[in-house]
Amino acid sequence: MISIPATFKFYRRLTQLDSLQQIILFIVIILIGFIIIISLKSNSQKSIQKSGMRVFFKYISQEIRRKVVILLIFSAFLVTQTYLAIITWTSISFTEKIPPNIIGLVVGSAGITGAITGVIIGNIIKVKGVKIAIFTGLIFLFMSILTFMLLGNDPNWSEVRILFFATIGLIFTGAAGGTLLPSIMYYSQTLSKERRGALAGLTTAGQFIGIALVPIIYDSIHYHGGIQMVYLMVLLFSFLLVIIIVILYILAKKVKKLKERL
């Protein structure tokens, strides 16, 4: 049995790691997890009466080998690396000029916008399809980045001016998250109706891996380059997200047509 002092000692060693070492450790843990999942034997002749968890992992091991599913996971990861990074580091950067309670209210506006947008975009996907939803979400995302890159961290700007632009930018950010995340989750429910649970689990895993890595990836960037460098990194991730989502859309369309033929 592991003792409490040993646990604290292990925790202290983890906290002493620099950002690069933390990223490497995190990636190693993720890879080990994926190797375990992929190595599970997927014998299709096993009885359905087997444990539901075993069937679930069997589906995961099958789905994670598909290119379209890998793109789906990577898309969920990149979405969090964009909108969530903006919210996190904007709130950290401007606390010196704006009281934390005011920043909290502004960040709350992003959450409210995201919730409202998520409900609206769900209805749009049902009526118009996911293409419009994705396009709208990307527009919101780039409008958000443009707003914050114009805002920057100019010491000559007044508190009111910073608060005004930060509010507009975070509203765009919330709208981007509330649009892109439901669009990505839509694919997890439609790529394979028989294995929707496994796909939803993999998509959520990609999302939470992205959430966990936001502080690790952007901490050193913010420390050495400031908030403008953070926004530039988010911009690069956004361009990568566009490429991945376009490929995902094309492959998902092919998968849908193939199923219709069958």
WOGIPE-V522933 format. One record per helix or strand of 3 or more residues. SS is the DSSP state (A for helix, B for strand). FROM is the first residue (numbers start at 1). LEN is the number of residues. Records with the same first field share a line. If there is no record, write none. Layout:
SS=FROM-LEN ; FROM-LEN
This chain:
A=4-12 ; 19-20 ; 52-12 ; 67-30 ; 100-29 ; 130-22 ; 159-32 ; 193-69
